[in-house]
Amino acid sequence: MTAVSTTTVAWRGTEAETERLLAAVARICGCEFGPVRVRLSTCAAHQMLVEDQRAMNGLSFGKYSAARLRREEWATQTTPWQTTSND
């Protein structure tokens, strides 16, 4: 007897983000199919989509954090001993 997961994984992204995610998974898909397109094995990427809420949350968090992190990384800061006046 095999265990069946009843957990539902939710992607909290926009429709455009969903399309990009699915396209990325399709590019790296390693699923194996039989002669009549019956799935013989499921790749890790597709398995993540349906079983790993933590990974999906991490993708969503990274997506929304990336722009802010890039801004912070490349922002120039004035050090305390620098002034902007010509006094």
VENURTA-V937879 format. One record per residue. N is the residue number from 0. SS is DSSP state (A for helix, B for strand, O for the rest). PHI is phi in radians with two decimals (NA if undefined). NEAR is the number of other C-alpha atoms within 10 Angstrom. Layout:
n=N ss=SS phi=PHI near=NEAR
n=N ss=SS phi=PHI near=NEAR
This chain:
n=0 ss=O phi=NA near=3
n=1 ss=O phi=-1.82 near=4
n=2 ss=O phi=-1.39 near=5
n=3 ss=O phi=-1.97 near=6
n=4 ss=O phi=-1.33 near=8
n=5 ss=O phi=-1.89 near=7
n=6 ss=O phi=-1.32 near=10
n=7 ss=O phi=-1.81 near=11
n=8 ss=O phi=-1.71 near=16
n=9 ss=O phi=-1.99 near=13
n=10 ss=O phi=-1.76 near=16
n=11 ss=O phi=-1.83 near=13
n=12 ss=O phi=-2.25 near=16
n=13 ss=O phi=-1.33 near=9
n=14 ss=A phi=-1.10 near=9
n=15 ss=A phi=-1.12 near=9
n=16 ss=A phi=-1.15 near=14
n=17 ss=A phi=-1.10 near=13
n=18 ss=A phi=-1.09 near=12
n=19 ss=A phi=-1.16 near=12
n=20 ss=A phi=-1.09 near=16
n=21 ss=A phi=-1.12 near=14
n=22 ss=A phi=-1.15 near=12
n=23 ss=A phi=-1.13 near=12
n=24 ss=A phi=-1.12 near=17
n=25 ss=A phi=-1.08 near=13
n=26 ss=A phi=-1.14 near=10
n=27 ss=A phi=-1.86 near=12
n=28 ss=O phi=-1.00 near=14
n=29 ss=O phi=-2.13 near=14
n=30 ss=O phi=-1.09 near=15
n=31 ss=B phi=-1.91 near=12
n=32 ss=B phi=-2.12 near=12
n=33 ss=O phi=-1.46 near=9
n=34 ss=O phi=-1.06 near=7
n=35 ss=O phi=-1.92 near=6
n=36 ss=O phi=1.09 near=8
n=37 ss=O phi=-1.44 near=9
n=38 ss=B phi=-1.21 near=11
n=39 ss=B phi=-1.60 near=10
n=40 ss=B phi=-2.61 near=12
n=41 ss=O phi=-1.87 near=14
n=42 ss=O phi=-1.28 near=13
n=43 ss=A phi=-1.08 near=14
n=44 ss=A phi=-1.12 near=18
n=45 ss=A phi=-1.20 near=17
n=46 ss=A phi=-1.11 near=12
n=47 ss=A phi=-1.04 near=16
n=48 ss=A phi=-1.02 near=18
n=49 ss=A phi=-1.88 near=15
n=50 ss=A phi=-2.22 near=17
n=51 ss=O phi=-2.07 near=16
n=52 ss=A phi=-1.08 near=16
n=53 ss=A phi=-1.08 near=11
n=54 ss=A phi=-1.13 near=13
n=55 ss=A phi=-1.13 near=19
n=56 ss=A phi=-1.09 near=16
n=57 ss=A phi=-1.12 near=11
n=58 ss=A phi=-1.09 near=16
n=59 ss=A phi=-1.13 near=15
n=60 ss=A phi=-1.07 near=12
n=61 ss=A phi=-1.08 near=12
n=62 ss=A phi=-1.07 near=13
n=63 ss=A phi=-1.39 near=12
n=64 ss=A phi=-1.55 near=11
n=65 ss=A phi=-1.00 near=11
n=66 ss=A phi=-1.09 near=11
n=67 ss=A phi=-1.10 near=10
n=68 ss=A phi=-1.13 near=12
n=69 ss=A phi=-1.12 near=10
n=70 ss=A phi=-1.05 near=10
n=71 ss=A phi=-1.15 near=11
n=72 ss=A phi=-1.13 near=9
n=73 ss=A phi=-1.76 near=8
n=74 ss=O phi=-1.23 near=9
n=75 ss=O phi=-1.63 near=8
n=76 ss=O phi=-2.09 near=8
n=77 ss=O phi=-1.50 near=9
n=78 ss=O phi=-1.35 near=7
n=79 ss=O phi=-1.00 near=6
n=80 ss=O phi=-1.51 near=5
n=81 ss=O phi=-1.59 near=8
n=82 ss=O phi=-2.14 near=9
n=83 ss=O phi=-1.79 near=6
n=84 ss=O phi=-1.66 near=5
n=85 ss=O phi=-1.82 near=4
n=86 ss=O phi=-1.31 near=4
